[in-house]
Amino acid sequence: MFSAGQPEDLSQAEGTDFKLEPVAEVLKDGRIFLAELNLFLLSNAGLFRRGQEFQAKESFVQSVEGLEFFVAFIDQMASISRLDLAVATYEGKSIREAFNDLNHVFTEIIAAQEKSDWVLLADLVEYELAPQLQRWDGIVAMFGSAITAIRA
């Protein structure tokens, strides 16, 4: 399953050639990627609902790859921003809890896929995963604020 590692100690980066400026651009691109991934997932859910299972299954594989990329991206941003995922909160939940919520939905989606329950899978994507990915857009923005604070 997906996981976020513990943030690394980046104190060695200070005073070196490590530049945080490009990270702001990466965060912006990451938020665009996340919005596009969310739209792609919702479109994919629509394919499942319309009974276009073959096309939906192919798209779903791409969606999972996108989600894996997103989780790796978040892991890196957590490291760079130095946020303690167990302590940092967004909308009343720690980032670690938000990861746990995401993993719970992923587990449910995998179970629906294994049962070939395409309507349930579409429901999970639309009503569980999509709102969580919208929440993660705010979390990525929070990473940006934390990185800006490091530069200051």
N, C-alpha and C positions, 0 to 999 in steps of 0.2 A: 504494500500500500504506500501511498505518498507520505512523506514526512518532511518536516523542516528541522534542520540541524540547529545546534546551538550557535549563536553568533560567535565569531572568532574575535580575539582581542586584536584590534587593528591599531593599537597604539604605536606599533612599529611603523605604520604607514605615515604617521605625522613626521614631517621633516624629510620625507623621501620624495621621490618623483611620482608618488601615488597621487593622481588627480581625481578629485570628486566631481569636477565640472561635467565630464562626459556622463557621469552617472545620472544627472538630472535629465539628460536627453534620453538615456536608456529607460528611465522611469516613465517618461512621457510616452515613449514607444511601447513600453509594457502596458500602459493603461489603454492605448489604442488597440494593441493585440488582444487584451482581455475583453474589451467591448466587442471586437470582431468575433472572437471565440464564442462569446455569449450568444451573439446573433446566429452564428453557425450552428451552435448546439440547439437553439430554439427552432431553426429551420429543419435540423435533423429530427427533432421531436415531431414536427409536422409530417415529415416523410413516414415515420412510424405510424402516426395516427391515420394517415391516408392509405395504409396497407402497402406502401412501397418499400417493403422490407429489404429487398436486395440492395437498392440504392442507399437506404438508410444505414444498413450494416456497414457498407463501404465508407460512408461518411462518418459513421460512429468511430471507426478505427482512427481516422484523422482527428476526430474530436479528442479521443483519449490521448493521442500523441501531443495535441495542443495543451491538454491539461497537464501532462507530464512536464512539458516545457515550462508552463506557467509555474508549477510547484518548484521547479529548479530555479526559476527566476526569483521567486519570492524568497527562497532559501538564501540566495546570493544577496538580495537586497537587505534581508535581515542582518546578514553578516556585515555588510558595508555600513549600514545605519547604526550598528551597535545596539539595536533594540533587544532587550531581554524578552523573548516571546512569551514567557510565563508571567511577566509583569506588565508589559505594554498592553494597553487596552484600546479597543475601538467599539463604540456603541455598547459599552458596559461589559464586554467580554474580552478576556485576554486573547492575544493573537494565537497562543497555543490552543485555547478553546475553539477559536475559529478554524484552526487546522483540524482539530478533532471533529468538529461539525462537518467539515468538508469530507474528511475520511469516512464518516458515517454515511453520508450520501453516496460516496463512491462505492461503499460496500453494498448498499441497497441497489444501486444501479447494476453492479456486477451480478447480484443475485437475480435481478429481473432479467438480465441478459442470459444467464445460465438457464433460466426457466423459459426462455423465448417469450416472455411476457412483454411484448412491445408496447402495449398501451401503458402498462405500469412504468416502463422505462421512460416513455415520453412524459408521463406525469411527473416522475422524479426529476427529469431534466428541467421541465417547465416550472414546476412549483417548488422545488427544493434547491436544485443546483443553480438555476439562473439568479434567484435572489441572493444566494450566497456569493456568486461571482460579482454581483453588483456591490455587495458589502466589501468584497476584496478590492474593488476599485478605490474605495475610501481608505483602505488599509495601505495600499500602494502609495496613495497621496500622503499618508502619514509617514511612510518611509522617506519620502521626499523631504518632508519637513525636518525629520531627524537628521538627514544628510546635510541639509542646509545649515542646521545648528552646528554640525561638526565643522563646517567651513568657516563659521563665524569666529 
